[in-house]
Amino acid sequence: MSEFLRTPDSRFENLPEYPFTPHYIELGNLRMHYVDEGSGDRGELLLLHGQGAWSYIYRKMIPLLADAGFRVLAPDLIGFGRSDKPVAADAYSHAAHIAWLDAFLDRVGVPGMHAFCHDWGAFFAMRIAAESPGRLGRLIFSSCQAPLPNPDGSQWFNAWRRRMFAAPKFPISQMVQEGVQRTLSAAELAAYDAPFPDESFKVAPKMFPFIHPVVLSGDELTDYEAAWASLAHWQQPVLTLFCDRDARQAEALKSHIPGAAGQPHRVFPNCSFYLQEDQSGALADATIDFLSAKQ
């Protein structure tokens, strides 16, 4: 994996509500970016983003979580945000993303750190939790689903995929706006597009629609089936924080994972898929309460 692109730093200047100092680690020849804020007096919290997003999506939650005493780590997945972007499509397998995150946690995290897992970040966290016991502690899942093939889900997903790729350019900020109830400002939309100066930088988000778990097969599917089976024995506390329109997906997680029993799960109105943009304060409050509770 010798060829990659690095988004110029100038693309990230003066982004609205994103004053955080960049931090980097080297993963082989790739540079991975992360936000690192807060004292950690009350523990460490990993924030994992999903499709089309990067650590920017957590910009309103990070100060609230840090002020509550948590050390907040928000990495940009390889191929997204300020992290480097391999140009080969086959670089972006589930196994590769999980290996990159494992290496990140080896270098920056602590055993048993908590994780807020949104969308694709939840898929990766499920594998890490199942395959590396003790690496993660309490888990919070948002806008995600069981990491398994789903005929009904794949029908909708394939139609969405065709629509996304029908556009002249892969529509990063427009895709995010579709999943946000409020209207994002021009500056916020530009921030979602900032990591991708042109189409050559978008290999990672373009690959996600082709390797989504609802359409997986082969070894990757086998690995997720094993992880899902393992989560049926997960006893650490698990919280679901979902938009009301996705509540059915939350029920599947709650009924499968023992650690979800008796937790203060929330379903939020007035939001959509990227609910960090619509309900950031409520999400932060629910996260703080959950991580602070003695269980």
N, C-alpha and C positions, 0 to 999 in steps of 0.2 A: 504494500500500500504506500507507494512512494509519491504519488501525485495527489495534491490537495490544494484547495483554495483557502485563503485567509482574508476575511472581510476587512477592509481598511478601517482603522480606528476612527477615522473622520466620520464614518457612517453612524457612529454611536454618540456623537457630541450633542449636548443640549436636548436629550430626550425628555419628554415631560414626565415628572415624578419618578425619575430614575437617576438618583445622584450617587449611586453606589460605586465604590472603588473596585475596579476589576482585579480579579485574582486568577492565576493560571497555574496549571500543572502540566508537565510534559508526559505524554503517554506514547512512548516510542518517538516517532517523528511528528506526532500530532500534539497540538496545544488545546487543552480543554479549559474553558472559562467557567468561573463560578462566582457568585456573590457570597460573602462571608460577613455577617453582621450579628452583633449581640454578644453578651458576656458569656452565656452558657451557664449562668448560675442555677438555672432551672432545667438544664438539659440541652440536648442538641436535637435539631429538627431539620430533616432533609425535605426540600420541596422539589418535586419532580414534575416537569411540564410534559405536554403532549404535542399533538400534530399542529404544525403551523405556528407554534408558540416558542417562547424561550423564557429565560428568567424574568423578562420584562412583565410577563403576565402576573407575577407575584409582587409587583412594585408597591401596591397599596397594603398588602398584608405583611411584608417584611418588616417595616418599622414597628407595626403593632406587635408582632411576635417578638422582635428584638427588645422592645421596651418592656415586655412582660418577663424578660430575663432569659429567653432562649438564645442560644447560638443558632442562627439560621443559615443553612447552606443551600444555595439554589444554583445548581449547575446547569449549564446549557449542554444538552445532549450533543455529541459529536454530529456535525452536519447542520447545527442550528445555532442561532444567537452569535455570540462572539467566539465560539469554538470553531476549530478548523473543520473543513468540509472536503472529505475525500471525493474525488470526481468519478470513481468507479461505482456503478450502481450496486454491484454485488458486495461492496464493502458493508452495506447496511443490512445485515441480518440481525435477527433477534439476539443470536449468540454474541455477535460483535458488540451490540449496544450494552448487553449485560456485562460482558467482559470489561468494557470501558468504565461502566459504573462501578463494577467491583474494584477496579484499579483505583478509581477516584476515592472510593470509601476506604481502601487500604491506606491511601496517602493522607486523606483529609479528615475522615470521619472517625467515630469511636464505636466500639461494639455496643449493640443494643440501642443505637440512636433511633429516634422516632422518624416517621416519614409521612408526609402529605403527598398523595399520589393521584395525579390527574391524568385521565385518558391513557395515552401510551405509557406514561410514567407508572401507571398502576400495573400494566402488563409486566413491565420489567421488574417492578418491586415484588410482584407475586413470585416470579422466578427466583429472585435473590433471597426472599424470605424462606422459600421452600428448599433451595439448594445450598444455602449458607446459614444454617441455624445459628442464632446468636448475633447475626450481623445487624438485624433490624429489631426494634422493639414494638411500640404501639404503632398501628397503621391506621391511616385515614384515607379512605377511597372516595373519589369524586369523579363523576362523568365517565364511568368505566363499566365493564361487564365481565362475565366469565370468559376466560381466554380460550374459547372453544369454538369450533365451527357451528354456525347457526343458519339454517336454510332461510328462515324469514329475515334474519338480520342481513345475510349476504345479498339477498335480493334488493333490499333497500340500499345497502352499501354499494353494490355494483352500479346501481343507477346514479347514486351520488358521485361515484368515481368517474363515470362517463361524463357527467356534467362538468366536473372540475377540469378534466382534461380537454374538454371541448373549447375552452377559452384560449385565445391566442397566447396568453401567458398563464402559468399556473398561479391562481389568484390567492396569494397568501393572506393579505389583509382583508380581502373581501370574504374569504373563507371564515376568518375569525369574526368579522362583523355579522355574518349569518348566524353565528352561535352566541351572539350577545344581544340582549333585549334593548339596551339603550343604544343611542347612536354614538359611536366613537368619533372623536374629533379627528380632523385631518392630521394633526401631529401624532395622535395615538396610532392611526392607521399607518403613517409613515414609519413609526417605531417598529411595528410588526414586519414591515418590508425592509427595514434597515439591514438585517443580516444578509440580504440577497440582492446585490447590485444588479444582477442580470440572471437569466435562466440557468446559466452554467453553475450558479451557486445553490440551486434548488434541488439537487439530486436526492438529498435525504427526505425532504417532505414529499417529493414525487414518488419515492420508493415506498413510504408507509402505506399508501392505499393498495399496494400489490402484495404486501406481506401481513395484512391485518389478520388477527387470529380467526375471524369469522370465515376466512377463505384459506386458512393454512392447511397443509398436508405434509406428510413425510416426517423427517426427524424433528423439525421445529414443532409440529403438532404433538408428537409423542412427548417432547419435553414439557409442553404446556399441560398436557393431560396429567403427567406425573406431578407437576407443581400444583395443579388444581386438586388432585387427590390428596396431596400433602396438606393443603390448606384446610381440608376437612378435619384435621387434628390440631389446628393452630389455636393455642390457648391464650396468647397475648391479646390484650384488648384491641378491638377493631371498631372503628367508627365509620359510618357512611354519611356523607354530606352531599346531597344531590338536589338538582332542580326538580320541581314537581313533575315536569313532563318526562323525566327519566326515572321516576320512582320505581318502576318495575325492575329495572336493572339493579337497583339497590336491594330490593327484596331477594333477588337471587343470591347476592353476596351474603346478606344477613342470615339466610336460611342454611347456607353451606358452611360458614366459618364459625366454629364454636365461640371464638373470642368476641364475636359480635353480639352475643346474647346479653341482654340487659343494658346495653349501652345507650347513651342519649342521642340516637340517630336523628338527623334533621332532614326535612324536605323543605326547600325554599321556594316561595312564589316569586314572581317578578324577576325571573332570570332565564337563562338558557344554558347551552352546553358549556360555554366558557364562563362559568358563574363567578370566577374571580373578578370579572369585570363588572358584574351586576351586584354582587353580594360580598364584596371583599371584607367589609367590617364584620358582618355576621359570621363569615367563615373563620376569620381570625379569632373572634370571641369564642366560637364553638370549639375551635382547636385548642385554645388556651385552657378552657374549662376541662376538656377531655384529658389533656396531658397533665393537668394539675390534680385531677381526682386521684384519691388513694384507692387502689383496687388490688 
